Amino acid sequence: MNRLHTFLFCISVVLLTGTTSSNAQNDSLVYKERYGVSLGLDLFKLARTSYDDNYTGFEINGDFRYNDQWYIAAEIGNDNFKFDEPNLKVEAQGSYLKIGANRNFYTNWIGMQNLIYGGARIGLSSFSQTLNQFNFYTTDNTFEPLPQNVNREFNNLSAIWVELQFGFRVELVKNLFAGAHVQLKVLASESDLNNFDNIFIPGFNITNDFNSIGAGFGYSMRYLIPLKTKRKTQAVNPGK
């Protein structure tokens, strides 16, 4: 009789353990999270190149997902801008590099990889500028000022700035993302010119004499190249 009780007790323990394990599995969901490099283009720069006769440019952007929230990010591009005003005609062209990181603040549903993020960049630009024409400033309207054709080049110019970015990114189909962002920039340093100013800095935008703050925005289309996946488990509460 004691052997029968012992046998029944062992069977009960095995069944109870199996039921508990089964419930634990039913109350959790195992899924795979994608990690890799996303690469894309700035669609606004491409569109502006097609409709703005005074601008030509492009930008390649990308990031690498370091962990659940943080992404190492960078942008590289080229700008050619003609500042064409009645009193001043200047052309600036050059390349730029921005590197930094983004933090994702959005909590995704299982399997989603959308982003609402904030980030920071260090921007570096190497460019040249050509002063084509200008008019002398005068308060005497008796005679129309004559345009001064100069065609003077300023080469080997550089600039450094700090940039904050805020934006979002949405997965349209698997691994293909569309996004938009805004930029706030503070110029840290720039090459000094004799009797002239930098009118346009590639990657930074138009400058002014009043402050060192600039702004910008962009639209992007990116493709995620998955390099690895991580198995993750998320608890599921059937009562909710």
Protein Blocks (a to p, Z undefined) as FASTA:
>chain_A
ZZmmmmmmmmmmmmmmmmmmmmmmmmpccddddddddddddfklmmmmmmmmkbccdddd
ddddfblmbccdddddddddddddfkbccddddddddddddddfbdcdehiacdcddddd
ddddddddddfbdcdddfbfkbccddddfkpacehiacddddddddddddfbghiacddd
ddddddfbdcddehiacfbdghjapcdfkbccdcdddddddddddfbdcdddddddfkZZ
